Amino acid sequence: DTEVTQTPKHLVMGMTNKKSLKCEQHMGHRAMYWYKQKAKKPPELMFVYSYEKLSINESVPSRFSPECPNSSLLNLHLHALQPEDSALYLCASSQEEGAYEQYFGPGTRLTVT
Amino acid sequence: GQNIDQPTEMTATEGAIVQINCTYQTSGFNGLFWYQQHAGEAPTFLSYNVLDGLEEKGRFSSFLSRSKGYSYLLLKELQMKDSASYLCAVRTDSWGKLQFGAGTQVVVTP
C-alpha cells in the first residue's frame, strides 16, 4: 500500500465555521507534511511532523492547527478562515523526515466563503 | 532568499524529446527533486539528484550541476499522458523542507 488518503475531497466552509481535514497513510512512514497549493502555484510547506511531534511550522497563522494523533494520521483543524485561504491542501508522508521521496495524497480542495 | 526558476510552459510533439531546465539559488542545498503533477491531482515523485551527474529512469533522466545551481529533466519518447506540470524542488536543509519552483506546464501535441 503506497497510498496517502485525504478526506474530504472538497470542502466549502464559511468564515465562522470550524472544520477538519484528515490524512492517513499505512506505509509505516514516520514523517508527515501539510502543504498549501494555490492555483497555478507550487506547493508551499505549512507543517512537518516527525515521530508524531511537530518539527516544522512555517509561520502558519493560528487559524490552522495541525494534530498528529498517531503515526498513521494527520489532521488539520480549521477555524475562522479567510477567503484567501481557499486552496488545495496536500498531505504527504515519507519514511523519515528528510527521506528523499515524499508521497502525496490527492488533496482537499477548500473553498472559504 | 530562495529562488527556483523554471520555464512556465513548453510544447512538444508526441515521440519527441523535451528538456526542462531549473536553476536555483537557495540558502542551503541537500538534494533536488522533480515531481510530475497532472491537473487536479497530487504531485508524484519522478527523480532525485544530490550529486552531480545524470540519473536515468526509463524515459526520464535528470541532471544536476551543483556548482552552476542547475538541473534539467529530460523526457524522451513523449506520450500524450506526459502532458502535466513538472515541478523542480530543492531540499534546503537536512530535514524535510522542500522549496518548489513554480512548475513547467508541458503540453504534448499529436
Backbone of each chain as ProteinMPNN parsed JSONL, in Angstrom:
{"seq_chain_A": "DTEVTQTPKHLVMGMTNKKSLKCEQHMGHRAMYWYKQKAKKPPELMFVYSYEKLSINESVPSRFSPECPNSSLLNLHLHALQPEDSALYLCASSQEEGAYEQYFGPGTRLTVT", "coords_chain_A": {"N_chain_A": [[0.847, -1.193, 0.0], [0.924, 1.926, -1.13], [-0.21, 4.372, -0.621], [-1.475, 7.591, 0.121], [-4.155, 8.854, 1.768], [-6.774, 11.295, 1.684], [-9.327, 13.121, 3.286], [-12.042, 15.472, 3.506], [-12.646, 15.303, -0.121], [-13.483, 17.622, -1.272], [-14.299, 20.768, 0.202], [-16.442, 23.181, 1.422], [-16.616, 26.058, 3.28], [-17.819, 28.444, 5.676], [-16.651, 31.625, 6.974], [-16.924, 31.593, 9.702], [-17.002, 29.02, 10.457], [-15.937, 25.818, 11.891], [-13.818, 23.32, 10.884], [-12.301, 20.156, 9.905], [-9.487, 18.725, 8.254], [-8.474, 15.552, 7.051], [-5.851, 13.129, 6.995], [-4.31, 10.115, 5.998], [-2.023, 7.409, 6.224], [-0.635, 4.187, 5.55], [1.904, 3.19, 5.376], [3.854, 2.959, 7.185], [5.346, 5.188, 7.518], [7.207, 7.767, 9.18], [7.249, 10.463, 9.074], [5.208, 13.248, 8.375], [3.444, 15.624, 6.358], [2.002, 18.871, 5.791], [0.919, 20.73, 3.031], [0.152, 23.743, 1.242], [-1.496, 24.665, -1.701], [-1.978, 27.034, -4.095], [-3.895, 27.962, -7.01], [-2.208, 27.253, -10.006], [0.234, 27.604, -8.816], [3.218, 26.614, -6.998], [3.366, 23.937, -4.508], [3.32, 24.934, -1.07], [5.116, 24.542, 1.861], [3.602, 23.875, 4.998], [3.454, 22.58, 7.582], [5.483, 20.162, 9.356], [5.518, 16.948, 10.673], [7.33, 14.787, 12.75], [7.795, 11.613, 13.87], [5.405, 11.868, 15.285], [5.635, 14.318, 16.478], [5.566, 17.863, 16.293], [7.659, 19.256, 13.97], [8.388, 21.223, 12.125], [7.052, 24.416, 11.68], [5.893, 26.565, 9.445], [5.602, 29.346, 10.088], [2.799, 29.567, 10.101], [-0.504, 30.943, 10.185], [-2.465, 30.995, 13.234], [-5.039, 30.162, 12.877], [-4.968, 27.842, 11.519], [-4.539, 24.645, 12.673], [-2.518, 22.024, 13.351], [-2.58, 18.46, 13.946], [-1.36, 15.392, 15.196], [-2.475, 12.509, 15.836], [-1.653, 9.836, 15.874], [0.895, 7.682, 14.432], [-0.064, 7.168, 11.905], [-1.951, 8.985, 11.186], [-2.922, 12.305, 10.319], [-4.129, 15.428, 11.077], [-5.722, 18.522, 10.122], [-6.894, 21.216, 11.625], [-9.334, 23.67, 11.16], [-10.24, 27.031, 11.592], [-12.131, 29.968, 11.659], [-11.388, 30.904, 9.076], [-10.141, 32.767, 6.215], [-11.262, 34.112, 3.046], [-9.016, 34.12, 1.333], [-7.67, 31.883, 2.087], [-8.576, 29.836, 0.638], [-7.75, 27.042, -1.24], [-5.818, 24.245, -2.532], [-5.192, 21.681, -0.324], [-2.581, 19.75, 0.503], [-1.477, 16.64, 1.688], [1.408, 14.873, 2.715], [3.731, 12.12, 3.012], [6.719, 10.604, 4.348], [9.386, 8.204, 4.684], [11.199, 8.837, 6.735], [11.76, 12.0, 8.311], [13.202, 14.097, 5.983], [13.854, 12.0, 4.341], [14.227, 10.997, 0.931], [12.046, 10.668, -0.787], [8.855, 11.9, -0.963], [5.534, 11.01, -0.527], [2.56, 12.009, -1.924], [-0.801, 12.84, -1.022], [-4.117, 13.0, -2.596], [-5.208, 15.449, -2.067], [-7.236, 18.074, -0.558], [-9.707, 20.103, -1.744], [-10.304, 23.246, -0.796], [-12.733, 25.687, -0.194], [-13.376, 28.859, 0.952], [-16.013, 30.756, 2.03]], "CA_chain_A": [[0.0, 0.0, 0.0], [1.761, 3.126, -1.233], [-1.195, 5.418, -0.82], [-1.842, 8.562, 1.149], [-5.553, 9.233, 1.519], [-7.217, 12.533, 2.322], [-10.766, 13.403, 3.28], [-12.833, 15.198, 2.305], [-12.025, 15.717, -1.391], [-13.863, 19.02, -1.437], [-14.896, 21.336, 1.398], [-16.827, 24.589, 1.362], [-16.913, 26.478, 4.646], [-17.924, 29.869, 5.933], [-15.545, 32.173, 7.768], [-17.114, 31.35, 11.139], [-17.077, 27.568, 10.697], [-14.782, 25.011, 12.3], [-13.798, 22.051, 10.159], [-11.017, 19.472, 9.957], [-9.034, 17.91, 7.136], [-7.836, 14.343, 7.562], [-4.878, 12.474, 6.14], [-3.959, 8.812, 6.548], [-1.106, 6.558, 5.452], [-0.336, 2.926, 6.222], [3.188, 2.731, 4.852], [4.828, 2.952, 8.274], [6.164, 6.405, 7.461], [7.263, 8.459, 10.457], [7.168, 11.907, 8.839], [4.026, 13.655, 7.61], [3.568, 17.024, 5.965], [0.89, 19.614, 5.181], [1.262, 21.762, 2.071], [-0.951, 24.521, 0.669], [-1.197, 24.975, -3.099], [-2.93, 27.891, -4.795], [-3.988, 27.633, -8.439], [-1.069, 27.557, -10.862], [1.392, 27.92, -7.976], [3.762, 25.385, -6.425], [3.01, 23.67, -3.11], [4.099, 25.627, -0.04], [5.106, 23.776, 3.1], [2.993, 24.505, 6.173], [3.872, 21.888, 8.819], [6.092, 18.844, 9.287], [5.53, 16.135, 11.892], [8.28, 13.685, 12.74], [7.512, 10.752, 15.029], [4.21, 12.424, 15.934], [5.919, 15.616, 17.11], [5.692, 18.954, 15.34], [9.063, 19.531, 13.712], [8.489, 22.492, 11.402], [5.864, 25.244, 11.472], [6.38, 27.633, 8.577], [4.936, 30.618, 10.448], [1.416, 29.485, 9.624], [-1.429, 31.591, 11.13], [-3.016, 30.074, 14.238], [-6.345, 29.633, 12.457], [-4.671, 26.479, 11.078], [-3.988, 23.94, 13.818], [-2.282, 20.63, 12.994], [-2.604, 17.472, 15.025], [-0.931, 14.065, 14.746], [-2.908, 11.637, 16.935], [-0.774, 8.665, 15.873], [1.856, 7.727, 13.324], [-0.721, 6.984, 10.603], [-2.976, 10.004, 10.973], [-2.559, 13.721, 10.449], [-5.301, 16.287, 10.91], [-5.528, 19.968, 10.074], [-8.108, 21.853, 12.134], [-9.512, 24.975, 10.535], [-11.188, 27.867, 12.348], [-12.133, 31.402, 11.33], [-10.552, 31.107, 7.892], [-10.409, 33.887, 5.321], [-11.411, 33.668, 1.643], [-7.71, 33.883, 0.689], [-7.185, 30.558, 2.475], [-9.078, 28.865, -0.341], [-6.599, 26.433, -1.922], [-5.717, 22.787, -2.435], [-4.348, 21.322, 0.815], [-1.958, 18.464, 0.214], [-0.771, 15.929, 2.742], [2.442, 13.992, 2.182], [4.456, 11.38, 4.043], [7.978, 9.999, 3.93], [9.828, 7.195, 5.638], [11.702, 9.633, 7.844], [11.9, 13.398, 7.902], [14.432, 14.227, 5.213], [13.944, 10.93, 3.343], [14.15, 11.762, -0.313], [10.785, 10.591, -1.513], [7.61, 12.209, -0.268], [4.339, 10.531, -1.214], [1.493, 12.983, -1.734], [-2.207, 12.482, -1.156], [-4.801, 13.695, -3.693], [-5.534, 16.811, -1.665], [-8.588, 18.551, -0.266], [-9.961, 21.417, -2.36], [-11.027, 24.037, 0.206], [-13.262, 26.998, -0.584], [-13.875, 29.619, 2.1], [-16.952, 31.772, 1.517]], "C_chain_A": [[0.881, 1.241, 0.0], [0.872, 4.344, -1.382], [-1.341, 6.304, 0.408], [-3.267, 8.999, 0.816], [-5.893, 10.498, 2.285], [-8.722, 12.65, 2.215], [-11.017, 14.735, 3.955], [-12.088, 15.602, 1.038], [-12.289, 17.2, -1.639], [-14.507, 19.496, -0.141], [-15.192, 22.803, 1.143], [-17.199, 24.992, 2.78], [-16.991, 27.993, 4.739], [-16.82, 30.318, 6.873], [-15.712, 31.938, 9.261], [-17.123, 29.862, 11.479], [-15.793, 27.016, 11.29], [-14.875, 23.687, 11.565], [-12.413, 21.426, 10.309], [-10.748, 18.721, 8.668], [-8.295, 16.714, 7.713], [-6.922, 13.741, 6.513], [-4.471, 11.167, 6.805], [-2.991, 8.089, 5.634], [-0.813, 5.308, 6.267], [0.945, 2.324, 5.662], [4.244, 2.654, 5.944], [5.744, 4.16, 8.266], [6.088, 7.163, 8.774], [7.261, 9.977, 10.303], [5.943, 12.21, 7.992], [4.014, 15.172, 7.475], [2.217, 17.579, 5.538], [1.473, 20.683, 4.267], [-0.019, 22.482, 1.663], [-0.559, 24.858, -0.767], [-2.319, 25.815, -3.694], [-2.852, 27.563, -6.293], [-2.772, 28.138, -9.202], [0.165, 28.012, -10.076], [1.958, 26.618, -7.436], [3.255, 25.157, -5.008], [3.921, 24.444, -2.162], [3.971, 24.847, 1.258], [4.462, 24.583, 4.225], [3.576, 23.903, 7.449], [4.564, 20.576, 8.469], [5.983, 18.198, 10.658], [6.532, 15.002, 11.709], [8.076, 12.886, 14.024], [6.453, 11.399, 15.928], [4.462, 13.736, 16.672], [6.078, 16.679, 16.021], [7.162, 19.342, 15.202], [9.263, 20.891, 13.058], [7.114, 23.142, 11.336], [6.357, 26.448, 10.692], [5.625, 28.933, 8.821], [3.509, 30.683, 9.917], [0.492, 30.16, 10.644], [-2.118, 30.569, 12.028], [-4.416, 29.581, 13.891], [-6.205, 28.248, 11.812], [-3.978, 25.769, 12.246], [-3.78, 22.472, 13.461], [-2.328, 19.734, 14.23], [-2.182, 16.13, 14.454], [-1.271, 13.076, 15.846], [-2.113, 10.326, 17.021], [0.05, 8.671, 14.591], [1.207, 7.586, 11.951], [-1.633, 8.143, 10.232], [-2.428, 11.411, 11.154], [-3.819, 14.525, 10.181], [-4.875, 17.736, 10.754], [-6.856, 20.602, 10.461], [-8.148, 23.298, 11.658], [-10.553, 25.779, 11.309], [-11.024, 29.323, 11.939], [-11.229, 31.696, 10.144], [-11.026, 32.314, 7.087], [-10.571, 33.368, 3.89], [-10.071, 33.388, 0.968], [-7.068, 32.564, 1.117], [-7.709, 29.466, 1.545], [-7.912, 28.363, -1.176], [-6.774, 24.923, -1.911], [-4.757, 22.479, -1.286], [-3.883, 19.884, 0.619], [-1.284, 17.913, 1.46], [0.285, 15.049, 2.068], [3.078, 13.226, 3.336], [5.763, 10.872, 3.452], [8.47, 9.099, 5.052], [10.352, 7.852, 6.919], [11.695, 11.071, 7.377], [13.23, 13.533, 7.178], [14.656, 13.089, 4.244], [13.598, 11.524, 1.987], [12.809, 11.703, -0.987], [9.608, 10.883, -0.603], [6.452, 11.736, -1.137], [3.208, 11.492, -0.883], [0.12, 12.321, -1.812], [-2.86, 13.307, -2.251], [-5.234, 15.11, -3.343], [-6.998, 17.008, -1.307], [-8.708, 19.938, -0.87], [-10.855, 22.198, -1.415], [-11.462, 25.366, -0.38], [-13.841, 27.658, 0.654], [-14.757, 30.751, 1.577], [-17.233, 32.838, 2.573]], "O_chain_A": [[1.508, 1.568, 1.008], [1.162, 5.242, -2.172], [-1.333, 5.845, 1.551], [-3.541, 9.459, -0.293], [-5.381, 10.745, 3.377], [-9.316, 12.322, 1.188], [-10.293, 15.104, 4.88], [-11.007, 16.186, 1.119], [-11.434, 17.927, -2.145], [-15.182, 18.724, 0.539], [-14.328, 23.567, 0.712], [-18.018, 24.327, 3.415], [-16.332, 28.721, 3.997], [-16.14, 29.499, 7.491], [-14.749, 32.067, 10.016], [-17.236, 29.487, 12.646], [-14.728, 27.628, 11.215], [-15.902, 23.011, 11.622], [-11.474, 22.072, 10.776], [-11.657, 18.153, 8.063], [-7.589, 16.824, 8.715], [-7.176, 13.827, 5.311], [-4.306, 11.108, 8.023], [-3.12, 8.148, 4.411], [-0.748, 5.346, 7.496], [1.057, 1.11, 5.496], [5.398, 2.323, 5.671], [6.788, 4.166, 8.919], [5.037, 7.203, 9.413], [7.272, 10.699, 11.3], [5.67, 11.518, 7.011], [4.498, 15.901, 8.341], [1.385, 16.855, 4.991], [2.374, 21.433, 4.643], [-1.115, 21.926, 1.724], [0.566, 25.285, -1.026], [-3.463, 25.37, -3.786], [-1.883, 26.972, -6.769], [-2.362, 29.29, -9.064], [1.027, 28.714, -10.604], [1.254, 25.608, -7.415], [2.764, 26.09, -4.372], [5.118, 24.594, -2.406], [2.867, 24.53, 1.702], [4.718, 25.775, 4.395], [4.123, 24.617, 8.291], [4.283, 19.959, 7.441], [6.31, 18.81, 11.675], [6.579, 14.35, 10.666], [8.175, 13.426, 15.126], [6.594, 11.462, 17.149], [3.598, 14.21, 17.409], [6.652, 16.42, 14.963], [7.82, 19.707, 16.176], [10.194, 21.621, 13.397], [6.13, 22.495, 10.977], [7.137, 27.254, 11.2], [5.083, 29.54, 7.897], [3.07, 31.693, 9.367], [0.676, 29.975, 11.847], [-2.329, 29.423, 11.633], [-4.928, 28.672, 14.545], [-7.202, 27.562, 11.586], [-2.955, 26.238, 12.745], [-4.754, 21.741, 13.285], [-2.147, 20.172, 15.366], [-2.594, 15.765, 13.353], [-0.436, 12.82, 16.714], [-1.926, 9.777, 18.107], [-0.09, 9.571, 13.763], [1.85, 7.853, 10.936], [-2.043, 8.263, 9.077], [-1.59, 11.67, 12.018], [-4.493, 14.321, 9.172], [-3.797, 18.129, 11.201], [-7.828, 20.53, 9.709], [-7.167, 24.037, 11.735], [-11.621, 25.265, 11.642], [-9.909, 29.842, 11.882], [-10.408, 32.613, 10.187], [-12.143, 32.806, 7.254], [-10.066, 32.294, 3.564], [-9.992, 32.506, 0.114], [-6.037, 32.17, 0.572], [-7.32, 28.304, 1.662], [-7.169, 29.157, -1.754], [-7.739, 24.393, -1.359], [-3.628, 22.968, -1.278], [-4.678, 18.946, 0.576], [-0.606, 18.636, 2.19], [0.064, 14.542, 0.968], [2.976, 13.633, 4.493], [5.905, 10.727, 2.238], [8.04, 9.208, 6.2], [9.989, 7.465, 8.03], [11.631, 11.336, 6.177], [14.269, 13.129, 7.7], [15.548, 13.173, 3.399], [12.781, 12.44, 1.892], [12.459, 12.633, -1.714], [9.392, 10.201, 0.399], [6.399, 12.026, -2.332], [2.929, 11.76, 0.286], [-0.089, 11.37, -2.565], [-2.235, 14.222, -2.788], [-5.589, 15.888, -4.229], [-7.87, 16.229, -1.692], [-7.925, 20.835, -0.56], [-12.027, 21.862, -1.244], [-10.666, 26.083, -0.986], [-14.698, 27.085, 1.328], [-14.316, 31.589, 0.79], [-17.998, 33.769, 2.321]]}, "seq_chain_B": "GQNIDQPTEMTATEGAIVQINCTYQTSGFNGLFWYQQHAGEAPTFLSYNVLDGLEEKGRFSSFLSRSKGYSYLLLKELQMKDSASYLCAVRTDSWGKLQFGAGTQVVVTP", "coords_chain_B": {"N_chain_B": [[17.272, 35.013, 0.231], [15.121, 32.527, -1.266], [15.298, 31.168, -4.482], [13.946, 29.675, -7.191], [13.945, 28.832, -10.451], [12.125, 28.057, -13.365], [10.99, 27.339, -16.712], [7.781, 28.601, -17.779], [6.014, 27.319, -19.545], [6.098, 24.638, -21.939], [5.965, 23.265, -25.188], [5.639, 20.299, -27.055], [5.983, 17.684, -29.524], [4.323, 14.53, -29.788], [6.349, 11.683, -29.2], [8.678, 13.084, -29.381], [11.545, 14.761, -27.811], [11.883, 16.491, -24.723], [13.403, 19.044, -22.817], [13.527, 20.225, -19.62], [14.546, 22.95, -17.905], [16.006, 23.949, -14.779], [16.951, 26.379, -12.543], [18.605, 27.315, -9.547], [18.849, 29.253, -6.558], [19.577, 28.99, -3.407], [19.435, 29.042, 0.206], [20.514, 26.827, 1.323], [21.536, 23.519, 0.334], [20.438, 20.312, -0.212], [19.796, 18.327, -1.985], [17.949, 17.736, -5.013], [14.778, 17.59, -6.472], [12.446, 16.2, -8.788], [9.08, 16.477, -9.615], [5.996, 15.247, -10.972], [2.919, 16.644, -11.872], [-0.36, 16.147, -12.611], [-3.223, 17.957, -13.734], [-5.317, 18.915, -11.125], [-4.541, 16.801, -9.571], [-2.425, 14.985, -7.188], [1.079, 15.753, -6.664], [3.542, 13.573, -8.096], [6.42, 11.68, -7.393], [9.354, 11.871, -9.355], [12.202, 11.97, -9.725], [15.457, 12.173, -8.126], [18.288, 14.033, -7.31], [21.416, 14.333, -5.788], [24.098, 14.358, -6.012], [26.451, 15.567, -8.47], [25.713, 15.023, -11.895], [24.143, 12.616, -14.103], [21.012, 11.044, -13.752], [19.26, 8.235, -14.69], [16.045, 7.067, -15.547], [14.238, 5.023, -17.035], [12.19, 6.5, -19.438], [12.681, 8.974, -18.457], [15.159, 11.311, -17.454], [17.398, 12.894, -15.186], [19.473, 15.661, -14.497], [22.167, 17.124, -12.685], [24.045, 19.981, -11.726], [25.822, 21.119, -9.232], [27.629, 23.19, -8.808], [26.874, 25.056, -10.663], [24.315, 25.558, -9.936], [22.125, 24.262, -11.17], [19.78, 22.253, -12.893], [18.325, 19.744, -15.007], [15.416, 18.181, -16.404], [14.866, 15.523, -18.468], [12.699, 14.423, -20.864], [11.967, 11.698, -22.757], [10.799, 10.238, -25.886], [8.104, 11.243, -25.965], [4.795, 10.992, -24.664], [1.226, 11.32, -24.921], [0.141, 11.267, -22.394], [2.071, 12.433, -20.877], [1.62, 15.081, -20.712], [1.53, 17.565, -18.441], [2.198, 19.308, -15.33], [5.511, 20.032, -14.383], [7.447, 19.94, -11.6], [10.179, 21.433, -10.09], [12.109, 20.937, -7.228], [13.871, 21.933, -4.33], [15.655, 20.606, -1.647], [16.367, 22.246, 1.214], [17.617, 21.909, 3.593], [18.727, 19.507, 6.073], [16.473, 18.319, 6.829], [12.964, 17.902, 6.312], [12.209, 19.967, 4.589], [11.033, 21.153, 1.592], [11.572, 23.285, -1.115], [9.682, 24.531, -3.638], [9.797, 25.109, -7.198], [7.93, 27.158, -9.551], [6.837, 25.505, -11.419], [6.638, 23.822, -14.591], [4.581, 23.801, -17.294], [3.99, 21.238, -19.406], [2.994, 20.639, -22.649], [1.865, 18.188, -24.703], [1.559, 17.537, -28.069], [-0.325, 15.962, -30.735]], "CA_chain_B": [[16.005, 34.384, -0.075], [15.159, 31.318, -2.074], [14.89, 31.42, -5.844], [13.992, 28.49, -8.052], [13.362, 29.273, -11.721], [11.912, 27.112, -14.458], [10.095, 27.975, -17.693], [6.356, 28.474, -17.458], [5.332, 26.355, -20.415], [6.816, 24.103, -23.094], [5.117, 22.444, -26.054], [6.416, 19.37, -27.872], [5.176, 16.716, -30.265], [4.372, 13.129, -29.368], [7.53, 10.991, -29.713], [9.864, 13.957, -29.339], [12.261, 14.905, -26.532], [11.805, 17.839, -24.161], [14.305, 19.262, -21.683], [13.032, 21.283, -18.731], [15.657, 23.453, -17.094], [15.704, 24.519, -13.462], [18.104, 26.997, -11.873], [18.242, 27.6, -8.167], [19.737, 29.96, -5.616], [18.923, 28.752, -2.122], [20.314, 29.234, 1.371], [21.165, 25.551, 1.565], [21.211, 22.524, -0.7], [20.593, 18.915, 0.225], [19.136, 17.453, -2.951], [16.987, 18.345, -5.932], [13.731, 16.632, -6.816], [11.477, 16.512, -9.83], [7.763, 15.887, -9.431], [5.019, 15.447, -12.037], [1.579, 16.886, -11.334], [-1.458, 16.336, -13.546], [-4.197, 18.936, -13.256], [-6.256, 18.436, -10.122], [-4.042, 15.61, -8.878], [-1.269, 15.189, -6.313], [2.396, 15.564, -7.29], [4.15, 12.259, -7.952], [7.88, 11.747, -7.42], [9.989, 11.365, -10.572], [13.64, 11.739, -9.614], [16.192, 12.836, -7.05], [19.734, 14.164, -7.521], [22.131, 15.051, -4.734], [25.454, 14.506, -6.529], [26.494, 15.998, -9.859], [25.66, 13.984, -12.908], [22.885, 12.231, -14.733], [20.29, 9.885, -13.234], [18.314, 7.813, -15.731], [14.968, 6.189, -15.062], [13.331, 4.784, -18.151], [12.11, 7.607, -20.397], [13.0, 10.231, -17.771], [16.513, 11.463, -16.914], [17.589, 14.184, -14.53], [20.885, 16.04, -14.413], [22.45, 18.157, -11.68], [25.355, 20.598, -11.556], [25.715, 21.923, -8.008], [28.437, 24.412, -8.916], [26.136, 26.014, -11.503], [22.948, 25.715, -9.433], [21.358, 23.963, -12.393], [19.32, 20.897, -13.126], [17.304, 19.591, -16.045], [14.663, 16.938, -16.531], [14.755, 15.175, -19.882], [11.614, 13.493, -21.139], [12.159, 11.149, -24.106], [9.663, 9.493, -26.467], [6.952, 11.841, -25.312], [3.466, 10.429, -24.857], [0.18, 12.295, -24.595], [-0.077, 11.253, -20.939], [3.123, 13.228, -20.226], [1.128, 16.454, -20.553], [1.384, 17.779, -16.995], [3.131, 20.297, -14.784], [6.699, 19.404, -13.824], [7.907, 20.796, -10.513], [11.538, 21.293, -9.581], [12.074, 21.265, -5.799], [15.174, 21.829, -3.668], [15.65, 20.426, -0.19], [17.318, 23.289, 1.61], [18.306, 21.543, 4.829], [18.813, 18.053, 6.22], [15.179, 17.84, 7.245], [12.004, 17.62, 5.242], [11.688, 21.15, 3.919], [11.2, 21.27, 0.146], [11.2, 24.562, -1.736], [9.281, 24.206, -5.006], [9.68, 26.095, -8.262], [6.536, 27.425, -9.942], [6.349, 24.442, -12.284], [6.637, 23.982, -16.048], [3.469, 23.084, -17.917], [4.377, 20.614, -20.676], [1.853, 20.286, -23.495], [2.269, 17.266, -25.767], [0.583, 17.591, -29.159], [-0.239, 14.785, -31.615]], "C_chain_B": [[16.206, 33.158, -0.939], [14.632, 31.649, -3.46], [15.061, 30.152, -6.656], [13.24, 28.846, -9.318], [13.259, 28.128, -12.713], [10.95, 27.764, -15.429], [8.64, 27.687, -17.357], [5.693, 27.368, -18.268], [6.251, 25.901, -21.55], [5.842, 23.216, -23.872], [6.008, 21.561, -26.894], [5.472, 18.352, -28.489], [5.362, 15.322, -29.684], [5.587, 12.45, -30.009], [8.805, 11.798, -29.625], [10.51, 13.929, -27.955], [12.058, 16.333, -26.037], [12.718, 17.918, -22.944], [13.798, 20.445, -20.874], [14.17, 21.701, -17.812], [15.168, 24.049, -15.783], [16.992, 25.11, -12.901], [17.675, 27.409, -10.477], [19.326, 28.404, -7.456], [19.047, 29.844, -4.274], [19.938, 28.868, -1.0], [21.05, 27.956, 1.731], [20.817, 24.593, 0.452], [21.474, 21.131, -0.151], [19.791, 18.014, -0.692], [18.125, 18.2, -3.781], [16.047, 17.263, -6.445], [12.955, 17.138, -8.019], [10.195, 15.739, -9.54], [6.921, 16.169, -10.677], [3.656, 15.661, -11.389], [0.587, 17.091, -12.464], [-2.487, 17.241, -12.902], [-5.168, 18.292, -12.272], [-5.798, 17.213, -9.349], [-2.842, 15.954, -8.002], [0.029, 15.081, -7.108], [2.882, 14.13, -7.076], [5.65, 12.378, -8.198], [8.408, 11.151, -8.717], [11.461, 11.02, -10.335], [14.249, 12.573, -8.504], [17.67, 12.858, -7.415], [20.332, 14.879, -6.312], [23.601, 15.25, -5.123], [25.385, 14.945, -7.988], [26.399, 14.793, -10.8], [24.249, 13.67, -13.33], [22.313, 10.99, -14.048], [19.258, 9.497, -14.281], [17.306, 6.831, -15.159], [13.997, 6.009, -16.201], [13.358, 5.948, -19.127], [12.532, 8.945, -19.778], [14.446, 10.203, -17.27], [16.586, 12.817, -16.229], [19.073, 14.406, -14.308], [21.035, 17.132, -13.372], [23.881, 18.649, -11.802], [25.253, 21.526, -10.354], [26.496, 23.229, -8.124], [27.709, 25.48, -9.731], [24.73, 26.271, -10.968], [21.934, 25.394, -10.511], [20.995, 22.491, -12.448], [18.457, 20.893, -14.381], [16.649, 18.232, -15.927], [14.469, 16.699, -18.022], [13.66, 14.123, -20.045], [11.767, 13.009, -22.576], [10.89, 10.428, -24.554], [8.352, 9.956, -25.849], [5.652, 11.136, -25.678], [2.441, 11.474, -24.413], [-0.014, 12.386, -23.076], [1.001, 12.035, -20.174], [2.73, 14.696, -20.108], [0.786, 16.677, -19.083], [2.277, 18.945, -16.6], [4.292, 19.553, -14.142], [7.337, 20.382, -12.839], [9.328, 20.427, -10.113], [11.491, 21.706, -8.108], [13.449, 21.025, -5.191], [14.954, 21.587, -2.178], [16.757, 21.314, 0.356], [18.021, 22.985, 2.928], [18.289, 20.02, 4.948], [17.482, 17.454, 6.656], [14.241, 17.789, 6.052], [11.612, 18.797, 4.385], [12.055, 21.168, 2.441], [10.741, 22.646, -0.306], [10.918, 24.271, -3.203], [9.445, 25.394, -5.943], [8.22, 26.194, -8.673], [5.969, 26.356, -10.875], [6.41, 24.813, -13.756], [5.509, 23.152, -16.615], [3.947, 22.551, -19.267], [3.11, 20.188, -21.403], [2.373, 19.408, -24.627], [1.166, 17.262, -26.829], [0.759, 16.382, -30.075], [0.654, 15.04, -32.823]], "O_chain_B": [[17.331, 32.804, -1.294], [13.622, 32.341, -3.591], [16.164, 29.624, -6.795], [12.043, 29.13, -9.277], [14.188, 27.337, -12.874], [10.176, 28.64, -15.042], [8.311, 26.674, -16.739], [4.909, 26.58, -17.739], [7.069, 26.671, -22.053], [5.013, 22.515, -23.291], [7.033, 22.02, -27.399], [4.335, 18.178, -28.053], [6.423, 14.986, -29.158], [5.835, 12.611, -31.204], [9.898, 11.254, -29.779], [10.092, 13.191, -27.062], [12.061, 17.275, -26.829], [12.796, 16.983, -22.146], [13.658, 21.548, -21.402], [14.687, 20.895, -17.038], [14.061, 24.581, -15.695], [18.005, 24.419, -12.798], [16.53, 27.802, -10.254], [20.522, 28.26, -7.71], [18.048, 30.519, -4.024], [21.146, 28.802, -1.227], [22.097, 28.001, 2.376], [19.878, 24.844, -0.304], [22.572, 20.815, 0.308], [19.175, 17.048, -0.239], [17.518, 19.169, -3.326], [16.473, 16.165, -6.803], [12.825, 18.343, -8.238], [10.211, 14.539, -9.264], [7.102, 17.185, -11.348], [3.284, 14.939, -10.464], [0.665, 18.077, -13.196], [-2.611, 17.288, -11.678], [-5.762, 17.252, -12.558], [-6.56, 16.647, -8.566], [-2.31, 17.062, -8.063], [0.072, 14.386, -8.123], [2.665, 13.544, -6.016], [6.088, 13.091, -9.101], [7.983, 10.075, -9.137], [11.918, 9.934, -10.689], [13.655, 13.533, -8.013], [18.24, 11.832, -7.785], [19.816, 15.905, -5.869], [24.265, 16.169, -4.645], [24.379, 14.72, -8.662], [26.927, 13.715, -10.53], [23.295, 14.358, -12.967], [23.025, 10.018, -13.797], [18.467, 10.335, -14.714], [17.64, 5.912, -14.411], [13.031, 6.763, -16.322], [14.426, 6.342, -19.595], [12.718, 9.93, -20.491], [14.902, 9.196, -16.727], [15.92, 13.769, -16.637], [19.823, 13.486, -13.983], [20.145, 17.963, -13.195], [24.812, 17.859, -11.959], [24.662, 22.602, -10.447], [26.071, 24.258, -7.598], [27.908, 26.674, -9.51], [24.022, 27.126, -11.5], [20.996, 26.157, -10.741], [21.786, 21.614, -12.102], [17.92, 21.93, -14.771], [17.234, 17.272, -15.425], [13.971, 17.563, -18.744], [13.709, 13.061, -19.425], [11.705, 13.807, -23.51], [10.035, 10.062, -23.748], [7.595, 9.164, -25.288], [5.432, 10.74, -26.823], [2.746, 12.382, -23.64], [-0.298, 13.459, -22.545], [0.866, 12.272, -18.974], [3.437, 15.474, -19.467], [-0.132, 16.056, -18.548], [3.011, 19.495, -17.421], [4.09, 18.562, -13.44], [7.715, 21.497, -13.2], [9.634, 19.267, -9.836], [10.889, 22.728, -7.778], [14.11, 20.034, -5.501], [14.166, 22.278, -1.534], [17.928, 21.159, 0.009], [18.92, 23.72, 3.336], [17.878, 19.328, 4.016], [17.365, 16.242, 6.834], [14.683, 17.65, 4.912], [10.751, 18.652, 3.517], [13.232, 21.194, 2.08], [9.665, 23.113, 0.069], [11.801, 23.819, -3.932], [9.257, 26.543, -5.542], [7.377, 25.423, -8.213], [4.759, 26.305, -11.099], [6.253, 25.978, -14.12], [5.479, 21.934, -16.439], [4.27, 23.328, -20.165], [2.268, 19.477, -20.855], [3.218, 19.833, -25.414], [-0.002, 17.016, -26.528], [1.857, 15.836, -30.182], [0.831, 14.152, -33.658]]}, "name": "protein", "num_of_chains": 2, "seq": "DTEVTQTPKHLVMGMTNKKSLKCEQHMGHRAMYWYKQKAKKPPELMFVYSYEKLSINESVPSRFSPECPNSSLLNLHLHALQPEDSALYLCASSQEEGAYEQYFGPGTRLTVTGQNIDQPTEMTATEGAIVQINCTYQTSGFNGLFWYQQHAGEAPTFLSYNVLDGLEEKGRFSSFLSRSKGYSYLLLKELQMKDSASYLCAVRTDSWGKLQFGAGTQVVVTP"}
